[in-house]
Amino acid sequence: MSLLVPFDGSELATQALERASTFGDLLDEEVVVATVIPDDAGYARDRGWITEGEPFDSEAIAEGMQRRASDVEPAATVRIERVSSEEPTATSTTNVVREIRRIAGEIDASVVFIGSENAGSVIAPQSSVGSPVANDQRYDVYVVREPGNDVDPAELTDIDSTQTEL
């Protein structure tokens, strides 16, 4: 079994990869990073892979994602997959989700680590892969919703506490 991390280079995806790496070390499971690149310049621009006016170059994007993932976790297996956006009824996001789920099944993922602000939300943006990937019942899902922000102890409450404030 393996731990899968869909990786788009974002801060949350990077945090998810760091957490998967920790779990992988503890559980002695392989960490697989999957970057899915649709042939869609708008999708690439939305994710910050290219800037406005910059030509779409899937090879350059793949090299950048490989480097970024390896910088975070050198021992991870990095898979770069390309998908076509030719299907008239599917968005690039739909194609990315399908490919992530296919990879999860292929590697027999035990857990998918998703960096997403909205995975599991009742309402999710159409551009998010988090919720559709999280809905697959073949694997567990670990969702990183915030990129490692420190928590103020004053904001924590103990729901089991029997003490009341004086």
C-alpha positions in Angstrom: 0.0 0.0 0.0 1.0 3.6 -0.6 0.3 7.1 0.5 -0.8 9.4 -2.4 -0.4 13.1 -2.5 -2.0 15.1 -5.3 0.5 17.9 -5.8 0.0 21.2 -7.6 2.9 23.1 -5.9 0.6 25.2 -3.7 1.3 25.8 0.0 -1.4 23.4 1.1 -0.3 20.7 -1.3 3.3 21.1 0.0 2.0 20.9 3.6 0.1 17.7 2.7 3.3 16.2 1.2 5.2 17.0 4.4 2.5 15.3 6.5 2.4 12.3 4.2 6.2 12.0 4.4 5.9 11.9 8.2 3.2 9.2 8.1 5.2 7.3 5.5 8.2 7.2 7.7 6.2 6.1 10.7 4.2 3.4 8.8 7.0 2.4 6.5 4.8 3.1 3.4 5.8 4.6 0.1 4.8 8.2 -0.6 3.7 8.8 -4.1 3.3 12.3 -5.4 1.0 12.8 -8.4 0.9 16.0 -10.4 -1.7 15.9 -13.2 -1.2 18.5 -16.0 -4.2 19.1 -18.3 -3.5 20.6 -21.7 -5.2 23.8 -20.6 -3.3 27.1 -20.3 -6.1 28.6 -18.2 -5.9 25.8 -15.6 -2.1 26.2 -15.5 -2.5 30.0 -15.0 -5.1 29.6 -12.3 -2.6 27.5 -10.3 0.3 29.8 -10.8 2.2 27.4 -13.0 2.5 30.0 -15.7 1.9 33.8 -15.7 -0.5 35.8 -17.9 0.9 35.9 -21.4 3.5 33.1 -20.8 3.2 30.3 -23.2 1.9 26.9 -22.0 4.7 24.4 -21.8 3.7 21.2 -20.1 7.3 19.9 -20.1 8.5 23.0 -18.2 5.6 22.7 -15.8 6.4 19.0 -15.2 10.1 19.7 -14.5 9.1 22.4 -12.0 6.6 20.2 -10.2 9.1 17.4 -10.1 11.7 19.7 -8.6 9.3 21.2 -6.1 8.1 17.8 -4.9 11.6 16.4 -4.6 12.7 19.5 -2.6 10.0 18.7 0.0 10.4 14.9 0.0 13.4 13.5 -1.9 12.5 9.9 -1.2 9.0 10.2 -2.7 8.1 8.7 -6.0 6.9 11.5 -8.2 4.5 10.8 -11.0 3.7 13.5 -13.6 0.7 12.6 -15.7 -0.8 14.6 -18.6 -4.5 14.6 -19.5 -6.3 15.8 -22.6 -9.0 18.3 -22.3 -10.7 17.2 -25.6 -13.7 15.6 -24.0 -16.5 18.2 -24.6 -18.5 17.5 -21.4 -15.6 17.4 -19.0 -13.7 20.3 -17.4 -9.9 20.2 -16.9 -10.7 19.8 -13.2 -12.9 16.7 -13.9 -10.1 15.2 -15.9 -7.5 15.8 -13.1 -9.8 14.2 -10.6 -10.4 11.2 -12.7 -6.6 10.8 -13.2 -5.9 11.1 -9.4 -8.5 8.5 -8.6 -7.1 6.2 -11.3 -3.6 6.5 -9.8 -5.0 5.9 -6.3 -6.5 2.7 -7.5 -3.5 1.7 -9.5 -1.1 2.1 -6.5 -3.6 0.7 -4.0 -3.4 3.9 -2.0 -4.3 3.4 1.7 -4.5 7.2 2.3 -4.8 10.2 0.0 -3.3 13.4 1.5 -5.1 16.4 0.1 -4.1 20.0 0.6 -7.4 21.9 0.2 -9.2 24.7 1.8 -12.6 23.2 0.9 -12.3 19.4 0.6 -15.2 17.9 2.4 -17.2 21.1 2.4 -20.8 21.1 1.6 -20.2 23.5 -1.2 -16.9 23.4 -3.1 -15.7 25.5 -6.0 -15.8 23.8 -9.4 -12.0 24.3 -9.8 -11.2 22.2 -6.6 -10.1 18.6 -6.9 -10.3 18.1 -3.1 -14.0 17.3 -2.6 -14.3 14.9 -5.6 -11.1 13.0 -4.7 -12.2 12.9 -1.0 -15.5 11.3 -2.0 -13.9 8.0 -3.2 -14.5 5.2 -0.7 -11.5 3.1 -1.7 -9.1 5.0 0.5 -8.9 7.1 3.6 -8.4 10.8 3.2 -6.2 13.2 5.3 -7.1 16.8 4.6 -4.7 19.6 5.2 -6.9 22.8 5.4 -4.4 25.3 6.7 -0.7 25.5 5.9 0.8 24.9 9.3 -0.5 28.0 11.1 0.3 28.2 14.8 -2.7 27.8 17.1 -3.3 30.3 19.9 -3.8 28.2 23.0 -6.5 30.7 24.2 -8.6 29.6 21.2 -8.5 25.9 22.2 -11.3 24.5 24.3 -11.5 21.2 26.0 -14.9 19.7 25.2 -14.5 17.1 28.0 -13.7 19.6 30.7 -15.9 19.7 33.7 -14.5 22.9 34.9 -16.3 26.2 34.4 -14.8 29.6 34.4 -14.9 31.3 37.8 
